Amino acid sequence: MMTILTSQISFLLLIFITTFHKSMCSNHTIFRCNEKDHETLSTFKKGINDSFGRISTWSTEKDCCVWKGVLCDNITNRVTKLDLNYNQLEGGLPNISPIAEFVDLSYNSFSGSIPHTWKNLKKPRVMNLWSNRLSGELPLYFSYWKQLEIMNLGENEFSGTIPIMMSQNLLVVILRANKFEGTIPQQLFNLSYLIHLDLAHNKLSDSMPKCVYNLTDMATIQKTTVFPTTIEFFTKGQDYVSRIQKERRTIDLSGNSLSGELPLELFQLVQVQTLNLSHNNFVGTIPKTIGGMKNMKSLDLSNNKFFGEIPQGMSLLTFLSYLNLSYNNFDGRIPIGTQLQSFNASSYIGNPKLCGAPLNNCTTEEENPGNAENEDDESIRESLYLGMGVGFAVGFWGICGSLFLIRKWRHAYFRLVDRVGDYLYVTVIVKLNSFRRS
Protein backbone atom coordinates (compact mmCIF):
# COMPACT_ATOMS: atom_id res chain seq x y z
CA MET A 1 0.00 0.00 0.00
CA MET A 2 2.81 2.42 0.87
CA THR A 3 4.61 1.55 -2.35
CA ILE A 4 1.53 2.41 -4.46
CA LEU A 5 1.06 5.70 -2.56
CA THR A 6 4.70 6.66 -3.04
CA SER A 7 4.48 5.97 -6.77
CA GLN A 8 1.38 8.11 -7.11
CA ILE A 9 2.99 11.01 -5.22
CA SER A 10 6.12 10.78 -7.40
CA PHE A 11 4.01 10.77 -10.56
CA LEU A 12 2.08 13.85 -9.42
CA LEU A 13 5.34 15.63 -8.54
CA LEU A 14 6.74 14.83 -11.99
CA ILE A 15 3.63 16.24 -13.69
CA PHE A 16 3.83 19.39 -11.54
CA ILE A 17 7.53 19.95 -12.24
CA THR A 18 7.04 19.42 -15.98
CA THR A 19 4.08 21.78 -16.11
CA PHE A 20 5.94 24.40 -14.06
CA HIS A 21 9.02 24.14 -16.28
CA LYS A 22 6.97 24.58 -19.43
CA SER A 23 5.20 27.52 -17.86
CA MET A 24 8.50 29.15 -16.91
CA CYS A 25 10.01 28.49 -20.34
CA SER A 26 6.90 29.89 -22.00
CA ASN A 27 7.03 33.00 -19.83
CA HIS A 28 10.74 33.33 -20.51
CA THR A 29 10.15 33.17 -24.23
CA ILE A 30 7.43 35.75 -24.11
CA PHE A 31 9.41 38.23 -22.07
CA ARG A 32 12.86 37.46 -23.45
CA CYS A 33 12.98 40.41 -25.86
CA ASN A 34 14.05 43.71 -24.36
CA GLU A 35 11.07 46.01 -24.07
CA LYS A 36 12.78 49.00 -25.71
CA ASP A 37 14.01 46.89 -28.62
CA HIS A 38 10.55 45.40 -29.06
CA GLU A 39 9.01 48.86 -29.17
CA THR A 40 11.65 50.19 -31.59
CA LEU A 41 11.27 47.30 -34.04
CA SER A 42 7.49 47.45 -33.84
CA THR A 43 7.59 51.14 -34.74
CA PHE A 44 9.89 50.32 -37.64
CA LYS A 45 7.50 47.60 -38.82
CA LYS A 46 4.63 50.08 -38.96
CA GLY A 47 6.68 52.57 -40.99
CA ILE A 48 7.76 50.27 -43.83
CA ASN A 49 6.04 48.65 -46.76
CA ASP A 50 6.31 44.87 -46.51
CA SER A 51 4.07 44.13 -49.47
CA PHE A 52 5.42 40.58 -49.84
CA GLY A 53 4.97 39.68 -46.17
CA ARG A 54 8.63 38.80 -45.77
CA ILE A 55 8.64 39.70 -42.07
CA SER A 56 5.18 38.43 -41.17
CA THR A 57 6.55 36.79 -38.00
CA TRP A 58 6.93 40.30 -36.58
CA SER A 59 3.14 40.38 -36.30
CA THR A 60 2.43 36.81 -35.19
CA GLU A 61 5.16 36.33 -32.57
CA LYS A 62 5.33 38.28 -29.30
CA ASP A 63 9.02 37.66 -28.69
CA CYS A 64 11.06 39.89 -31.00
CA CYS A 65 14.08 37.63 -30.50
CA VAL A 66 12.42 34.97 -32.67
CA TRP A 67 11.40 37.41 -35.39
CA LYS A 68 12.89 36.83 -38.82
CA GLY A 69 16.29 38.46 -39.14
CA VAL A 70 16.56 39.30 -35.43
CA LEU A 71 19.09 37.79 -33.05
CA CYS A 72 19.36 38.62 -29.36
CA ASP A 73 22.12 38.28 -26.82
CA ASN A 74 21.52 35.30 -24.53
CA ILE A 75 22.46 37.26 -21.43
CA THR A 76 21.17 40.80 -21.94
CA ASN A 77 18.32 39.84 -24.31
CA ARG A 78 19.16 42.93 -26.36
CA VAL A 79 19.08 42.78 -30.17
CA THR A 80 22.63 42.30 -31.45
CA LYS A 81 21.94 41.30 -35.05
CA LEU A 82 19.50 42.66 -37.61
CA ASP A 83 19.71 40.74 -40.90
CA LEU A 84 16.92 41.68 -43.33
CA ASN A 85 18.65 41.40 -46.69
CA TYR A 86 16.79 40.43 -49.87
CA ASN A 87 13.34 41.28 -48.48
CA GLN A 88 12.23 44.07 -50.88
CA LEU A 89 11.38 46.30 -47.94
CA GLU A 90 10.56 49.95 -48.55
CA GLY A 91 10.60 52.96 -46.24
CA GLY A 92 13.09 54.60 -43.93
CA LEU A 93 15.85 52.88 -41.99
CA PRO A 94 14.88 51.61 -38.54
CA ASN A 95 16.22 52.66 -35.19
CA ILE A 96 18.50 49.97 -33.81
CA SER A 97 19.44 48.63 -30.41
CA PRO A 98 22.55 50.44 -29.12
CA ILE A 99 24.42 47.16 -28.69
CA ALA A 100 23.73 45.84 -32.20
CA GLU A 101 26.92 44.48 -33.74
CA PHE A 102 25.67 43.16 -37.08
CA VAL A 103 23.38 45.21 -39.36
CA ASP A 104 22.59 43.86 -42.83
CA LEU A 105 19.78 45.64 -44.67
CA SER A 106 21.20 45.06 -48.16
CA TYR A 107 19.21 44.41 -51.33
CA ASN A 108 16.09 46.30 -50.27
CA SER A 109 14.56 49.62 -51.25
CA PHE A 110 15.15 51.67 -48.12
CA SER A 111 15.29 55.40 -48.79
CA GLY A 112 16.19 58.59 -46.98
CA SER A 113 19.28 59.25 -44.93
CA ILE A 114 20.94 57.31 -42.12
CA PRO A 115 19.01 57.97 -38.85
CA HIS A 116 20.59 60.32 -36.36
CA THR A 117 19.79 57.80 -33.61
CA TRP A 118 22.43 55.44 -35.02
CA LYS A 119 25.03 57.57 -33.30
CA ASN A 120 24.11 55.66 -30.14
CA LEU A 121 25.46 52.40 -31.54
CA LYS A 122 28.27 51.42 -29.22
CA LYS A 123 30.28 48.80 -31.08
CA PRO A 124 28.92 47.83 -34.50
CA ARG A 125 31.22 45.48 -36.40
CA VAL A 126 29.30 45.02 -39.67
CA MET A 127 27.31 47.71 -41.49
CA ASN A 128 25.90 46.45 -44.79
CA LEU A 129 23.49 48.78 -46.59
CA TRP A 130 24.36 47.66 -50.13
CA SER A 131 21.87 48.23 -52.94
CA ASN A 132 19.19 50.51 -51.53
CA ARG A 133 18.10 54.05 -52.36
CA LEU A 134 19.73 55.82 -49.44
CA SER A 135 20.98 59.36 -49.86
CA GLY A 136 22.60 62.28 -48.07
CA GLU A 137 26.06 62.67 -46.60
CA LEU A 138 27.64 60.14 -44.29
CA PRO A 139 27.26 61.24 -40.65
CA LEU A 140 30.35 62.27 -38.73
CA TYR A 141 29.59 59.71 -36.03
CA PHE A 142 30.81 56.97 -38.38
CA SER A 143 34.23 57.85 -37.02
CA TYR A 144 33.03 56.96 -33.50
CA TRP A 145 32.54 53.30 -34.40
CA LYS A 146 35.99 52.08 -33.42
CA GLN A 147 35.08 48.39 -33.71
CA LEU A 148 33.69 48.61 -37.25
CA GLU A 149 35.26 45.99 -39.52
CA ILE A 150 33.01 45.91 -42.58
CA MET A 151 31.43 49.03 -44.10
CA ASN A 152 29.44 48.30 -47.25
CA LEU A 153 27.43 51.31 -48.44
CA GLY A 154 27.67 50.63 -52.18
CA GLU A 155 24.93 50.96 -54.80
CA ASN A 156 23.12 53.89 -53.15
CA GLU A 157 22.91 57.64 -53.70
CA PHE A 158 25.16 58.91 -50.92
CA SER A 159 26.90 62.19 -51.69
CA GLY A 160 29.44 64.59 -50.24
CA THR A 161 33.02 63.65 -49.41
CA ILE A 162 34.41 60.45 -47.99
CA PRO A 163 34.90 60.80 -44.21
CA ILE A 164 38.49 61.41 -43.19
CA MET A 165 38.36 59.59 -39.88
CA MET A 166 37.40 55.91 -39.90
CA SER A 167 37.79 52.88 -37.68
CA GLN A 168 41.34 51.54 -37.68
CA ASN A 169 39.89 48.02 -37.59
CA LEU A 170 38.26 48.25 -41.01
CA LEU A 171 38.83 45.21 -43.22
CA VAL A 172 36.35 46.08 -45.97
CA VAL A 173 35.37 49.53 -47.31
CA ILE A 174 32.84 49.53 -50.15
CA LEU A 175 31.46 52.88 -51.29
CA ARG A 176 30.94 51.83 -54.88
CA ALA A 177 28.34 53.41 -57.20
CA ASN A 178 27.39 56.48 -55.19
CA LYS A 179 27.88 60.20 -55.73
CA PHE A 180 30.92 60.85 -53.56
CA GLU A 181 33.19 63.62 -54.78
CA GLY A 182 36.44 65.28 -53.83
CA THR A 183 39.72 63.51 -53.17
CA ILE A 184 40.51 60.10 -51.70
CA PRO A 185 41.43 60.64 -48.03
CA GLN A 186 45.02 59.77 -47.24
CA GLN A 187 43.81 58.07 -44.06
CA LEU A 188 42.26 55.25 -46.13
CA PHE A 189 45.75 54.08 -47.02
CA ASN A 190 46.76 53.89 -43.37
CA LEU A 191 44.26 51.17 -42.43
CA SER A 192 46.63 48.33 -41.70
CA TYR A 193 43.92 45.62 -41.68
CA LEU A 194 42.24 46.67 -44.93
CA ILE A 195 41.94 43.88 -47.52
CA HIS A 196 39.13 45.18 -49.75
CA LEU A 197 38.82 48.79 -50.98
CA ASP A 198 36.12 49.59 -53.56
CA LEU A 199 35.50 53.26 -54.42
CA ALA A 200 34.50 52.64 -58.04
CA HIS A 201 31.94 54.66 -59.99
CA ASN A 202 31.80 57.85 -57.99
CA LYS A 203 32.87 61.41 -58.78
CA LEU A 204 36.26 61.35 -57.10
CA SER A 205 38.95 63.56 -58.61
CA ASP A 206 42.56 64.72 -58.24
CA SER A 207 45.49 62.33 -57.83
CA MET A 208 45.96 59.36 -55.56
CA PRO A 209 47.51 60.17 -52.16
CA LYS A 210 51.28 60.26 -52.26
CA CYS A 211 52.18 58.94 -48.84
CA VAL A 212 53.59 55.89 -47.14
CA TYR A 213 50.96 53.22 -47.63
CA ASN A 214 50.46 51.38 -44.35
CA LEU A 215 48.09 48.80 -45.81
CA THR A 216 49.96 46.05 -44.01
CA ASP A 217 47.56 43.25 -44.95
CA MET A 218 47.98 44.13 -48.62
CA ALA A 219 51.76 44.09 -48.45
CA THR A 220 52.44 41.06 -46.27
CA ILE A 221 50.72 37.81 -45.43
CA GLN A 222 48.71 38.20 -42.24
CA LYS A 223 46.36 35.86 -40.38
CA THR A 224 43.23 37.95 -40.76
CA THR A 225 39.95 36.96 -39.11
CA VAL A 226 36.96 38.09 -41.15
CA PHE A 227 33.38 38.37 -39.89
CA PRO A 228 31.28 36.00 -42.08
CA THR A 229 29.58 38.40 -44.50
CA THR A 230 28.47 38.17 -48.13
CA ILE A 231 29.46 40.97 -50.49
CA GLU A 232 29.35 41.66 -54.20
CA PHE A 233 32.86 42.04 -55.57
CA PHE A 234 34.14 42.81 -59.05
CA THR A 235 37.14 41.10 -60.62
CA LYS A 236 38.25 39.79 -64.03
CA GLY A 237 35.69 42.01 -65.73
CA GLN A 238 32.73 40.42 -63.96
CA ASP A 239 30.88 40.72 -60.67
CA TYR A 240 30.46 37.92 -58.14
CA VAL A 241 28.46 37.45 -54.95
CA SER A 242 30.47 35.62 -52.34
CA ARG A 243 31.47 35.57 -48.72
CA ILE A 244 34.47 37.70 -47.85
CA GLN A 245 37.61 35.62 -48.23
CA LYS A 246 40.47 36.57 -45.96
CA GLU A 247 43.09 35.69 -48.59
CA ARG A 248 41.60 37.95 -51.29
CA ARG A 249 43.04 41.46 -51.67
CA THR A 250 41.24 44.01 -53.87
CA ILE A 251 41.63 47.68 -54.85
CA ASP A 252 39.03 49.11 -57.25
CA LEU A 253 39.08 52.84 -58.07
CA SER A 254 37.58 52.57 -61.55
CA GLY A 255 35.00 54.89 -63.08
CA ASN A 256 36.07 58.13 -61.41
CA SER A 257 37.93 61.25 -62.59
CA LEU A 258 41.24 60.53 -60.88
CA SER A 259 44.35 61.93 -62.55
CA GLY A 260 48.11 62.29 -62.21
CA GLU A 261 50.77 59.60 -62.04
CA LEU A 262 50.41 56.46 -59.99
CA PRO A 263 52.43 56.55 -56.74
CA LEU A 264 55.20 53.96 -56.49
CA GLU A 265 53.86 52.94 -53.08
CA LEU A 266 50.84 51.38 -54.79
CA PHE A 267 53.04 48.77 -56.45
CA GLN A 268 54.58 47.73 -53.14
CA LEU A 269 51.28 46.13 -52.11
CA VAL A 270 52.47 42.77 -53.39
CA GLN A 271 49.57 40.73 -51.95
CA VAL A 272 46.95 42.53 -54.06
CA GLN A 273 45.18 40.14 -56.42
CA THR A 274 42.72 42.51 -58.12
CA LEU A 275 43.70 46.04 -59.18
CA ASN A 276 41.23 48.06 -61.25
CA LEU A 277 42.09 51.66 -62.15
CA SER A 278 40.19 51.79 -65.43
CA HIS A 279 38.11 54.70 -66.79
CA ASN A 280 40.05 57.51 -65.13
CA ASN A 281 42.55 60.12 -66.34
CA PHE A 282 45.79 58.64 -65.02
CA VAL A 283 48.99 59.49 -66.90
CA GLY A 284 52.62 58.43 -66.84
CA THR A 285 54.30 55.07 -67.27
CA ILE A 286 53.77 51.78 -65.48
CA PRO A 287 56.58 51.38 -62.92
CA LYS A 288 58.94 48.44 -63.42
CA THR A 289 58.20 47.37 -59.84
CA ILE A 290 54.85 46.00 -61.00
CA GLY A 291 56.76 42.80 -61.67
CA GLY A 292 56.93 42.27 -57.91
CA MET A 293 53.13 41.96 -57.57
CA LYS A 294 53.32 38.25 -58.30
CA ASN A 295 49.95 37.44 -56.69
CA MET A 296 48.11 39.57 -59.24
CA LYS A 297 45.24 37.75 -60.92
CA SER A 298 43.25 40.63 -62.43
CA LEU A 299 44.73 43.92 -63.73
CA ASP A 300 42.66 46.59 -65.50
CA LEU A 301 44.30 49.88 -66.51
CA SER A 302 42.13 50.50 -69.56
CA ASN A 303 40.72 53.85 -70.70
CA ASN A 304 43.36 56.10 -69.17
CA LYS A 305 46.25 58.13 -70.59
CA PHE A 306 49.20 55.91 -69.71
CA PHE A 307 52.11 55.97 -72.14
CA GLY A 308 55.53 54.45 -72.71
CA GLU A 309 56.48 50.81 -73.01
CA ILE A 310 54.89 47.95 -71.10
CA PRO A 311 57.47 46.88 -68.47
CA GLN A 312 59.21 43.59 -69.14
CA GLY A 313 58.50 42.66 -65.50
CA MET A 314 54.81 42.19 -66.31
CA SER A 315 55.74 38.93 -68.03
CA LEU A 316 56.60 37.63 -64.53
CA LEU A 317 52.99 37.88 -63.33
CA THR A 318 52.37 34.17 -63.79
CA PHE A 319 49.01 34.13 -61.94
CA LEU A 320 47.54 36.86 -64.13
CA SER A 321 44.35 35.55 -65.74
CA TYR A 322 42.71 38.85 -66.73
CA LEU A 323 44.47 41.84 -68.31
CA ASN A 324 43.09 44.98 -69.91
CA LEU A 325 45.46 47.72 -71.09
CA SER A 326 43.24 48.94 -73.92
CA TYR A 327 42.71 52.56 -74.94
CA ASN A 328 45.83 54.20 -73.61
CA ASN A 329 48.96 55.50 -75.33
CA PHE A 330 51.35 52.60 -74.81
CA ASP A 331 54.02 52.12 -77.47
CA GLY A 332 56.81 49.74 -78.37
CA ARG A 333 56.62 46.00 -78.43
CA ILE A 334 54.59 43.87 -76.02
CA PRO A 335 57.11 42.00 -73.80
CA ILE A 336 57.58 38.39 -74.80
CA GLY A 337 56.28 35.99 -72.21
CA THR A 338 53.83 33.13 -72.11
CA GLN A 339 51.46 35.09 -69.87
CA LEU A 340 51.15 38.31 -71.89
CA GLN A 341 50.79 36.50 -75.22
CA SER A 342 47.98 34.33 -73.83
CA PHE A 343 45.50 37.24 -73.88
CA ASN A 344 43.62 38.17 -77.01
CA ALA A 345 44.08 41.39 -78.93
CA SER A 346 41.18 43.12 -77.14
CA SER A 347 43.41 43.47 -74.07
CA TYR A 348 45.70 45.82 -76.03
CA ILE A 349 43.55 47.58 -78.62
CA GLY A 350 43.36 51.38 -78.69
CA ASN A 351 47.14 51.80 -78.40
CA PRO A 352 48.15 52.79 -81.98
CA LYS A 353 51.90 52.59 -81.36
CA LEU A 354 51.83 49.26 -79.55
CA CYS A 355 52.86 46.15 -81.44
CA GLY A 356 53.80 42.53 -81.00
CA ALA A 357 51.79 39.37 -80.42
CA PRO A 358 48.85 39.08 -80.04
CA LEU A 359 48.57 42.29 -82.11
CA ASN A 360 49.27 42.03 -85.83
CA ASN A 361 50.33 45.58 -86.63
CA CYS A 362 54.10 45.24 -86.14
CA THR A 363 56.52 46.13 -88.96
CA THR A 364 59.23 43.64 -89.99
CA GLU A 365 61.88 45.63 -88.18
CA GLU A 366 59.84 45.76 -84.95
CA GLU A 367 58.86 42.12 -85.20
CA ASN A 368 62.50 40.98 -85.65
CA PRO A 369 64.66 43.36 -83.63
CA GLY A 370 67.54 40.85 -83.63
CA ASN A 371 67.76 40.85 -87.43
CA ALA A 372 67.68 44.63 -87.48
CA GLU A 373 70.62 44.75 -85.09
CA ASN A 374 72.60 42.30 -87.27
CA GLU A 375 71.90 44.40 -90.32
CA ASP A 376 73.18 47.51 -88.51
CA ASP A 377 76.39 45.69 -87.51
CA GLU A 378 77.05 44.57 -91.08
CA SER A 379 76.46 48.09 -92.39
CA ILE A 380 78.97 49.53 -89.89
CA ARG A 381 81.55 46.86 -90.83
CA GLU A 382 81.18 47.58 -94.54
CA SER A 383 81.60 51.30 -93.94
CA LEU A 384 84.79 50.65 -91.95
CA TYR A 385 86.36 48.50 -94.67
CA LEU A 386 85.42 50.99 -97.36
CA GLY A 387 86.98 53.85 -95.40
CA MET A 388 90.20 51.90 -94.88
CA GLY A 389 90.45 51.12 -98.62
CA VAL A 390 89.86 54.70 -99.67
CA GLY A 391 92.38 55.94 -97.11
CA PHE A 392 95.05 53.51 -98.31
CA ALA A 393 94.50 54.42 -101.98
CA VAL A 394 94.65 58.15 -101.27
CA GLY A 395 97.85 57.83 -99.21
CA PHE A 396 99.59 55.49 -101.65
CA TRP A 397 98.88 57.48 -104.80
CA GLY A 398 99.50 60.74 -103.00
CA ILE A 399 103.13 59.75 -102.32
CA CYS A 400 103.83 57.70 -105.44
CA GLY A 401 102.16 60.24 -107.73
CA SER A 402 104.27 63.06 -106.29
CA LEU A 403 107.49 61.08 -106.88
CA PHE A 404 106.44 60.26 -110.42
CA LEU A 405 105.50 63.79 -111.42
CA ILE A 406 108.13 65.91 -109.61
CA ARG A 407 111.71 65.24 -110.78
CA LYS A 408 113.50 66.88 -107.82
CA TRP A 409 111.48 64.80 -105.36
CA ARG A 410 112.20 61.67 -107.35
CA HIS A 411 116.02 62.30 -107.37
CA ALA A 412 116.01 63.19 -103.69
CA TYR A 413 114.05 60.01 -102.91
CA PHE A 414 116.53 57.79 -104.78
CA ARG A 415 119.51 59.49 -103.08
CA LEU A 416 117.85 58.89 -99.71
CA VAL A 417 117.31 55.26 -100.57
CA ASP A 418 121.00 54.89 -101.62
CA ARG A 419 122.25 56.48 -98.42
CA VAL A 420 120.02 54.32 -96.25
CA GLY A 421 121.17 51.23 -98.16
CA ASP A 422 124.84 52.14 -97.76
CA TYR A 423 124.37 52.81 -94.06
CA LEU A 424 122.74 49.50 -93.49
CA TYR A 425 125.43 47.65 -95.51
CA VAL A 426 128.31 49.23 -93.54
CA THR A 427 126.54 48.56 -90.23
CA VAL A 428 126.02 44.89 -91.03
CA ILE A 429 129.67 44.36 -92.20
CA VAL A 430 131.05 46.01 -89.03
CA LYS A 431 128.87 43.82 -86.80
CA LEU A 432 129.92 40.66 -88.62
CA ASN A 433 133.64 41.46 -88.31
CA SER A 434 133.23 42.15 -84.62
CA PHE A 435 131.45 38.82 -84.17
CA ARG A 436 134.24 36.85 -85.96
CA ARG A 437 137.01 38.39 -83.84
CA SER A 438 135.31 37.55 -80.65
Beta strands, then each sheet from edge to edge (+ up, - down):
strand 1: 70-72
strand 2: 79-83
strand 3: 90-91
strand 4: 102-104
strand 5: 109-112
strand 6: 126-128
strand 7: 133-137
strand 8: 150-152
strand 9: 157-160
strand 10: 172-174
strand 11: 179-182
strand 12: 196-198
strand 13: 203-206
strand 14: 230-235
strand 15: 238-243
strand 16: 250-252
strand 17: 257-261
strand 18: 274-276
strand 19: 281-284
strand 20: 298-300
strand 21: 305-308
strand 22: 322-324
strand 23: 329-333
strand 24: 353-355
sheet 1: 1+ 2- 4- 6- 8- 10- 12- 16- 18- 20- 22-
sheet 2: 3+ 5+ 7+ 9+ 11+ 13+ 17+ 19+ 21+ 23+ 24+
sheet 3: 14+ 15-
end
